[in-house]
Amino acid sequence: MADVKDPKIAEAYEKVRSNNDDITWLLLDYESDKSNALTLTSTGKGNIEELAKELQPQRASFAYAKIRYENDEHSFREKFVLVIWIGEEVKIMRRAKVSVHLADVKNILRAYSIEVSASTASDLKQDDIVTRLRRAGGANYDRSKFD
């Protein structure tokens, strides 16, 4: 079971979800290699590619991001993404624990449109994430942006 009781996590989650705050993503990391406690490592104001720069190949992390994209020439959408990051250098026991800890993380980072598993920064390209969100988002009146 993952320890996600740090109040800073819930506070950062609310800031990402808020329309009154500039924070667009948060990053959670394990306190240490042996720990099951997750801590808020950082927050940011950029897009998901900015978040990807914070992810390290030797770490397993969880991230939550607000993605804003144009719906058509008159409107935009904001959707939320849960990122499960398992870097390419993460040890096998930590990899196994991430799948078990994901349920606890989802109890805190509750509302999201898609879940993205990633192990390299190229798995988190803004355009690819927006395409997945469009497909998951239902009605799309600007067909040119769906392809």
Secondary structure as UniProt FT lines:
FT   HELIX           7..17
FT   TURN            19..20
FT   STRAND          25..30
FT   STRAND          37..44
FT   HELIX           48..52
FT   TURN            53..54
FT   TURN            57..58
FT   STRAND          60..72
FT   TURN            73..74
FT   STRAND          75..86
FT   TURN            88..89
FT   HELIX           92..108
FT   STRAND          114..118
FT   HELIX           121..124
FT   HELIX           126..136
FT   HELIX           143..145
//
